[in-house]
Amino acid sequence: MNNSITRWILQPKETKKLFIKFFSKNIGAYDQVLQFEIVGAYRPFNLNLNAICEFPTINSNYKNLFMA
């Protein structure tokens, strides 16, 4: 992906996939808003992003830990 592209031109009914990478050093829930503008439109369009970061844990259900 070329990082120098700052504008996309989409034809009617055309779609564009976005790949969002998320990295965190702290556990928790994160919310972020990406804003997009359309040339000729008078307002920004928001894309709400939600992410959760957790440390790996062991299942504490004894039936899964000690299978008979």
Biopython code that builds the backbone (N, CA, C, O; Angstrom):
import numpy as np
from Bio.PDB.StructureBuilder import StructureBuilder

atoms = [
    (1, "MET", "N", (0.841, -1.172, 0.000)),
    (1, "MET", "CA", (0.000, 0.000, 0.000)),
    (1, "MET", "C", (0.887, 1.237, 0.000)),
    (1, "MET", "O", (1.861, 1.310, 0.749)),
    (2, "ASN", "N", (0.561, 2.172, -0.810)),
    (2, "ASN", "CA", (1.364, 3.371, -0.954)),
    (2, "ASN", "C", (0.891, 4.434, 0.041)),
    (2, "ASN", "O", (-0.266, 4.851, -0.012)),
    (3, "ASN", "N", (1.763, 4.875, 0.944)),
    (3, "ASN", "CA", (1.387, 5.831, 1.979)),
    (3, "ASN", "C", (1.273, 7.259, 1.461)),
    (3, "ASN", "O", (0.797, 8.128, 2.190)),
    (4, "SER", "N", (1.689, 7.528, 0.240)),
    (4, "SER", "CA", (1.633, 8.888, -0.282)),
    (4, "SER", "C", (0.275, 9.235, -0.898)),
    (4, "SER", "O", (0.047, 10.392, -1.250)),
    (5, "ILE", "N", (-0.625, 8.269, -1.035)),
    (5, "ILE", "CA", (-1.943, 8.527, -1.602)),
    (5, "ILE", "C", (-2.818, 9.173, -0.532)),
    (5, "ILE", "O", (-3.033, 8.597, 0.534)),
    (6, "THR", "N", (-3.322, 10.372, -0.823)),
    (6, "THR", "CA", (-4.153, 11.075, 0.153)),
    (6, "THR", "C", (-5.590, 11.229, -0.304)),
    (6, "THR", "O", (-6.419, 11.740, 0.449)),
    (7, "ARG", "N", (-5.909, 10.803, -1.513)),
    (7, "ARG", "CA", (-7.274, 10.944, -2.022)),
    (7, "ARG", "C", (-7.632, 9.727, -2.857)),
    (7, "ARG", "O", (-6.845, 9.267, -3.684)),
    (8, "TRP", "N", (-8.830, 9.217, -2.626)),
    (8, "TRP", "CA", (-9.342, 8.117, -3.431)),
    (8, "TRP", "C", (-10.445, 8.661, -4.314)),
    (8, "TRP", "O", (-11.223, 9.517, -3.893)),
    (9, "ILE", "N", (-10.510, 8.176, -5.512)),
    (9, "ILE", "CA", (-11.613, 8.509, -6.410)),
    (9, "ILE", "C", (-12.396, 7.227, -6.630)),
    (9, "ILE", "O", (-11.904, 6.282, -7.246)),
    (10, "LEU", "N", (-13.620, 7.207, -6.119)),
    (10, "LEU", "CA", (-14.480, 6.032, -6.230)),
    (10, "LEU", "C", (-15.610, 6.326, -7.197)),
    (10, "LEU", "O", (-16.214, 7.398, -7.165)),
    (11, "GLN", "N", (-15.881, 5.369, -8.048)),
    (11, "GLN", "CA", (-17.002, 5.471, -8.973)),
    (11, "GLN", "C", (-18.289, 5.105, -8.229)),
    (11, "GLN", "O", (-18.220, 4.487, -7.166)),
    (12, "PRO", "N", (-19.457, 5.470, -8.758)),
    (12, "PRO", "CA", (-20.717, 5.089, -8.104)),
    (12, "PRO", "C", (-20.794, 3.572, -7.896)),
    (12, "PRO", "O", (-20.464, 2.789, -8.786)),
    (13, "LYS", "N", (-21.232, 3.188, -6.716)),
    (13, "LYS", "CA", (-21.375, 1.776, -6.290)),
    (13, "LYS", "C", (-20.036, 1.073, -6.077)),
    (13, "LYS", "O", (-20.022, -0.131, -5.821)),
    (14, "GLU", "N", (-18.931, 1.769, -6.172)),
    (14, "GLU", "CA", (-17.618, 1.172, -5.957)),
    (14, "GLU", "C", (-17.302, 1.156, -4.467)),
    (14, "GLU", "O", (-17.694, 2.069, -3.741)),
    (15, "THR", "N", (-16.603, 0.136, -4.009)),
    (15, "THR", "CA", (-16.227, 0.034, -2.596)),
    (15, "THR", "C", (-14.714, 0.018, -2.464)),
    (15, "THR", "O", (-13.993, -0.272, -3.419)),
    (16, "LYS", "N", (-14.252, 0.331, -1.277)),
    (16, "LYS", "CA", (-12.819, 0.311, -0.965)),
    (16, "LYS", "C", (-12.668, -0.325, 0.410)),
    (16, "LYS", "O", (-13.313, 0.101, 1.369)),
    (17, "LYS", "N", (-11.814, -1.347, 0.510)),
    (17, "LYS", "CA", (-11.558, -1.992, 1.792)),
    (17, "LYS", "C", (-10.485, -1.224, 2.550)),
    (17, "LYS", "O", (-9.480, -0.800, 1.980)),
    (18, "LEU", "N", (-10.718, -1.055, 3.841)),
    (18, "LEU", "CA", (-9.739, -0.426, 4.714)),
    (18, "LEU", "C", (-9.193, -1.480, 5.662)),
    (18, "LEU", "O", (-9.957, -2.247, 6.248)),
    (19, "PHE", "N", (-7.897, -1.522, 5.813)),
    (19, "PHE", "CA", (-7.262, -2.421, 6.766)),
    (19, "PHE", "C", (-6.703, -1.572, 7.890)),
    (19, "PHE", "O", (-5.781, -0.783, 7.685)),
    (20, "ILE", "N", (-7.260, -1.734, 9.068)),
    (20, "ILE", "CA", (-6.868, -0.949, 10.228)),
    (20, "ILE", "C", (-6.042, -1.844, 11.146)),
    (20, "ILE", "O", (-6.500, -2.914, 11.547)),
    (21, "LYS", "N", (-4.831, -1.415, 11.478)),
    (21, "LYS", "CA", (-3.986, -2.153, 12.414)),
    (21, "LYS", "C", (-4.085, -1.495, 13.780)),
    (21, "LYS", "O", (-4.054, -0.270, 13.899)),
    (22, "PHE", "N", (-4.204, -2.325, 14.806)),
    (22, "PHE", "CA", (-4.339, -1.831, 16.174)),
    (22, "PHE", "C", (-3.264, -2.469, 17.032)),
    (22, "PHE", "O", (-3.118, -3.692, 17.043)),
    (23, "PHE", "N", (-2.515, -1.654, 17.747)),
    (23, "PHE", "CA", (-1.486, -2.122, 18.671)),
    (23, "PHE", "C", (-1.665, -1.391, 19.997)),
    (23, "PHE", "O", (-1.945, -0.193, 20.020)),
    (24, "SER", "N", (-1.502, -2.115, 21.097)),
    (24, "SER", "CA", (-1.606, -1.485, 22.407)),
    (24, "SER", "C", (-0.682, -2.194, 23.389)),
    (24, "SER", "O", (-0.517, -3.413, 23.331)),
    (25, "LYS", "N", (-0.086, -1.428, 24.282)),
    (25, "LYS", "CA", (0.732, -2.003, 25.347)),
    (25, "LYS", "C", (-0.069, -2.150, 26.635)),
    (25, "LYS", "O", (0.411, -2.749, 27.598)),
    (26, "ASN", "N", (-1.284, -1.609, 26.660)),
    (26, "ASN", "CA", (-2.126, -1.660, 27.860)),
    (26, "ASN", "C", (-3.431, -2.361, 27.534)),
    (26, "ASN", "O", (-3.951, -2.244, 26.424)),
    (27, "ILE", "N", (-3.968, -3.107, 28.529)),
    (27, "ILE", "CA", (-5.254, -3.758, 28.324)),
    (27, "ILE", "C", (-6.366, -2.724, 28.470)),
    (27, "ILE", "O", (-6.204, -1.703, 29.139)),
    (28, "GLY", "N", (-7.485, -3.007, 27.838)),
    (28, "GLY", "CA", (-8.633, -2.111, 27.950)),
    (28, "GLY", "C", (-9.423, -2.036, 26.663)),
    (28, "GLY", "O", (-9.084, -2.666, 25.662)),
    (29, "ALA", "N", (-10.489, -1.247, 26.713)),
    (29, "ALA", "CA", (-11.336, -1.026, 25.544)),
    (29, "ALA", "C", (-10.989, 0.345, 24.963)),
    (29, "ALA", "O", (-10.746, 1.301, 25.699)),
    (30, "TYR", "N", (-10.970, 0.421, 23.661)),
    (30, "TYR", "CA", (-10.588, 1.645, 22.970)),
    (30, "TYR", "C", (-11.648, 2.005, 21.937)),
    (30, "TYR", "O", (-12.172, 1.136, 21.240)),
    (31, "ASP", "N", (-11.952, 3.275, 21.848)),
    (31, "ASP", "CA", (-12.875, 3.800, 20.855)),
    (31, "ASP", "C", (-12.171, 4.917, 20.092)),
    (31, "ASP", "O", (-11.464, 5.734, 20.681)),
    (32, "GLN", "N", (-12.369, 4.944, 18.793)),
    (32, "GLN", "CA", (-11.748, 5.967, 17.959)),
    (32, "GLN", "C", (-12.678, 6.266, 16.791)),
    (32, "GLN", "O", (-13.436, 5.399, 16.355)),
    (33, "VAL", "N", (-12.620, 7.481, 16.291)),
    (33, "VAL", "CA", (-13.442, 7.889, 15.157)),
    (33, "VAL", "C", (-12.519, 8.319, 14.028)),
    (33, "VAL", "O", (-11.648, 9.168, 14.216)),
    (34, "LEU", "N", (-12.716, 7.727, 12.850)),
    (34, "LEU", "CA", (-12.030, 8.179, 11.646)),
    (34, "LEU", "C", (-13.006, 9.052, 10.867)),
    (34, "LEU", "O", (-14.170, 8.691, 10.694)),
    (35, "GLN", "N", (-12.529, 10.197, 10.401)),
    (35, "GLN", "CA", (-13.397, 11.086, 9.638)),
    (35, "GLN", "C", (-12.968, 11.123, 8.187)),
    (35, "GLN", "O", (-11.779, 11.183, 7.872)),
    (36, "PHE", "N", (-13.963, 11.085, 7.303)),
    (36, "PHE", "CA", (-13.739, 11.165, 5.870)),
    (36, "PHE", "C", (-14.532, 12.338, 5.323)),
    (36, "PHE", "O", (-15.594, 12.684, 5.841)),
    (37, "GLU", "N", (-14.013, 12.936, 4.286)),
    (37, "GLU", "CA", (-14.719, 14.022, 3.631)),
    (37, "GLU", "C", (-14.976, 13.660, 2.179)),
    (37, "GLU", "O", (-14.187, 12.956, 1.549)),
    (38, "ILE", "N", (-16.074, 14.143, 1.669)),
    (38, "ILE", "CA", (-16.422, 13.964, 0.262)),
    (38, "ILE", "C", (-16.326, 15.332, -0.390)),
    (38, "ILE", "O", (-16.877, 16.311, 0.114)),
    (39, "VAL", "N", (-15.628, 15.393, -1.505)),
    (39, "VAL", "CA", (-15.475, 16.660, -2.211)),
    (39, "VAL", "C", (-16.860, 17.154, -2.610)),
    (39, "VAL", "O", (-17.619, 16.433, -3.258)),
    (40, "GLY", "N", (-17.181, 18.366, -2.229)),
    (40, "GLY", "CA", (-18.481, 18.942, -2.526)),
    (40, "GLY", "C", (-19.497, 18.763, -1.421)),
    (40, "GLY", "O", (-20.548, 19.403, -1.448)),
    (41, "ALA", "N", (-19.217, 17.908, -0.444)),
    (41, "ALA", "CA", (-20.123, 17.726, 0.695)),
    (41, "ALA", "C", (-19.766, 18.764, 1.758)),
    (41, "ALA", "O", (-18.636, 19.249, 1.814)),
    (42, "TYR", "N", (-20.722, 19.088, 2.577)),
    (42, "TYR", "CA", (-20.515, 20.131, 3.576)),
    (42, "TYR", "C", (-20.327, 19.584, 4.988)),
    (42, "TYR", "O", (-20.356, 20.351, 5.950)),
    (43, "ARG", "N", (-20.136, 18.286, 5.129)),
    (43, "ARG", "CA", (-19.927, 17.719, 6.458)),
    (43, "ARG", "C", (-19.019, 16.500, 6.359)),
    (43, "ARG", "O", (-18.977, 15.842, 5.320)),
    (44, "PRO", "N", (-18.288, 16.193, 7.436)),
    (44, "PRO", "CA", (-17.472, 14.971, 7.445)),
    (44, "PRO", "C", (-18.337, 13.749, 7.744)),
    (44, "PRO", "O", (-19.397, 13.854, 8.360)),
    (45, "PHE", "N", (-17.863, 12.594, 7.296)),
    (45, "PHE", "CA", (-18.532, 11.329, 7.570)),
    (45, "PHE", "C", (-17.669, 10.549, 8.548)),
    (45, "PHE", "O", (-16.462, 10.413, 8.351)),
    (46, "ASN", "N", (-18.291, 10.039, 9.598)),
    (46, "ASN", "CA", (-17.563, 9.362, 10.669)),
    (46, "ASN", "C", (-17.622, 7.851, 10.514)),
    (46, "ASN", "O", (-18.645, 7.288, 10.123)),
    (47, "LEU", "N", (-16.505, 7.206, 10.829)),
    (47, "LEU", "CA", (-16.420, 5.753, 10.912)),
    (47, "LEU", "C", (-15.965, 5.429, 12.324)),
    (47, "LEU", "O", (-14.818, 5.694, 12.684)),
    (48, "ASN", "N", (-16.860, 4.853, 13.130)),
    (48, "ASN", "CA", (-16.547, 4.532, 14.526)),
    (48, "ASN", "C", (-15.805, 3.204, 14.607)),
    (48, "ASN", "O", (-16.235, 2.208, 14.026)),
    (49, "LEU", "N", (-14.695, 3.196, 15.325)),
    (49, "LEU", "CA", (-13.894, 1.992, 15.525)),
    (49, "LEU", "C", (-13.892, 1.625, 17.000)),
    (49, "LEU", "O", (-13.768, 2.497, 17.861)),
    (50, "ASN", "N", (-14.030, 0.337, 17.293)),
    (50, "ASN", "CA", (-13.977, -0.177, 18.658)),
    (50, "ASN", "C", (-12.979, -1.326, 18.698)),
    (50, "ASN", "O", (-12.961, -2.178, 17.810)),
    (51, "ALA", "N", (-12.146, -1.338, 19.741)),
    (51, "ALA", "CA", (-11.160, -2.415, 19.885)),
    (51, "ALA", "C", (-11.040, -2.783, 21.352)),
    (51, "ALA", "O", (-11.257, -1.955, 22.236)),
    (52, "ILE", "N", (-10.688, -4.042, 21.597)),
    (52, "ILE", "CA", (-10.453, -4.531, 22.954)),
    (52, "ILE", "C", (-9.096, -5.209, 22.984)),
    (52, "ILE", "O", (-8.787, -6.030, 22.121)),
    (53, "CYS", "N", (-8.289, -4.869, 23.973)),
    (53, "CYS", "CA", (-6.978, -5.487, 24.146)),
    (53, "CYS", "C", (-6.976, -6.218, 25.484)),
    (53, "CYS", "O", (-7.266, -5.627, 26.524)),
    (54, "GLU", "N", (-6.648, -7.507, 25.450)),
    (54, "GLU", "CA", (-6.582, -8.323, 26.661)),
    (54, "GLU", "C", (-5.339, -9.189, 26.605)),
    (54, "GLU", "O", (-4.834, -9.500, 25.526)),
    (55, "PHE", "N", (-4.846, -9.580, 27.779)),
    (55, "PHE", "CA", (-3.749, -10.526, 27.847)),
    (55, "PHE", "C", (-4.302, -11.937, 27.720)),
    (55, "PHE", "O", (-5.426, -12.193, 28.153)),
    (56, "PRO", "N", (-3.541, -12.861, 27.138)),
    (56, "PRO", "CA", (-4.007, -14.247, 27.052)),
    (56, "PRO", "C", (-4.206, -14.842, 28.443)),
    (56, "PRO", "O", (-3.416, -14.588, 29.352)),
    (57, "THR", "N", (-5.256, -15.628, 28.602)),
    (57, "THR", "CA", (-5.551, -16.269, 29.888)),
    (57, "THR", "C", (-5.823, -17.750, 29.668)),
    (57, "THR", "O", (-6.105, -18.183, 28.551)),
    (58, "ILE", "N", (-5.736, -18.511, 30.735)),
    (58, "ILE", "CA", (-6.052, -19.942, 30.707)),
    (58, "ILE", "C", (-7.504, -20.113, 31.129)),
    (58, "ILE", "O", (-7.969, -19.472, 32.071)),
    (59, "ASN", "N", (-8.206, -20.977, 30.427)),
    (59, "ASN", "CA", (-9.592, -21.259, 30.779)),
    (59, "ASN", "C", (-9.651, -21.817, 32.191)),
    (59, "ASN", "O", (-8.994, -22.816, 32.484)),
    (60, "SER", "N", (-10.425, -21.193, 33.073)),
    (60, "SER", "CA", (-10.483, -21.624, 34.474)),
    (60, "SER", "C", (-11.569, -22.653, 34.752)),
    (60, "SER", "O", (-11.753, -23.048, 35.904)),
    (61, "ASN", "N", (-12.288, -23.095, 33.735)),
    (61, "ASN", "CA", (-13.304, -24.118, 33.916)),
    (61, "ASN", "C", (-12.601, -25.459, 34.155)),
    (61, "ASN", "O", (-11.892, -25.958, 33.281)),
    (62, "TYR", "N", (-12.801, -26.030, 35.330)),
    (62, "TYR", "CA", (-12.092, -27.270, 35.687)),
    (62, "TYR", "C", (-12.417, -28.417, 34.743)),
    (62, "TYR", "O", (-11.587, -29.310, 34.571)),
    (63, "LYS", "N", (-13.571, -28.428, 34.137)),
    (63, "LYS", "CA", (-13.932, -29.496, 33.193)),
    (63, "LYS", "C", (-13.046, -29.449, 31.943)),
    (63, "LYS", "O", (-12.765, -30.484, 31.339)),
    (64, "ASN", "N", (-12.621, -28.278, 31.570)),
    (64, "ASN", "CA", (-11.720, -28.153, 30.423)),
    (64, "ASN", "C", (-10.270, -28.401, 30.800)),
    (64, "ASN", "O", (-9.489, -28.862, 29.969)),
    (65, "LEU", "N", (-9.895, -28.104, 32.043)),
    (65, "LEU", "CA", (-8.521, -28.296, 32.482)),
    (65, "LEU", "C", (-8.206, -29.762, 32.783)),
    (65, "LEU", "O", (-7.135, -30.253, 32.428)),
    (66, "PHE", "N", (-9.151, -30.469, 33.444)),
    (66, "PHE", "CA", (-8.929, -31.855, 33.862)),
    (66, "PHE", "C", (-9.966, -32.732, 33.182)),
    (66, "PHE", "O", (-10.982, -33.089, 33.778)),
    (67, "MET", "N", (-9.701, -33.072, 31.942)),
    (67, "MET", "CA", (-10.665, -33.893, 31.206)),
    (67, "MET", "C", (-10.545, -35.335, 31.679)),
    (67, "MET", "O", (-9.446, -35.868, 31.827)),
    (68, "ALA", "N", (-11.685, -35.945, 31.909)),
    (68, "ALA", "CA", (-11.697, -37.321, 32.419)),
    (68, "ALA", "C", (-11.837, -38.319, 31.303)),
    (68, "ALA", "O", (-11.866, -39.524, 31.553)),
]
sb = StructureBuilder()
sb.init_structure("model")
sb.init_model(0)
sb.init_chain("A")
sb.init_seg("    ")
for serial, (resi, resn, name, xyz) in enumerate(atoms, 1):
    if name == "N":
        sb.init_residue(resn, " ", resi, " ")
    sb.init_atom(name, np.array(xyz, "f"), 0.0, 1.0, " ", f" {name:<3s}", serial, name[0])
structure = sb.get_structure()
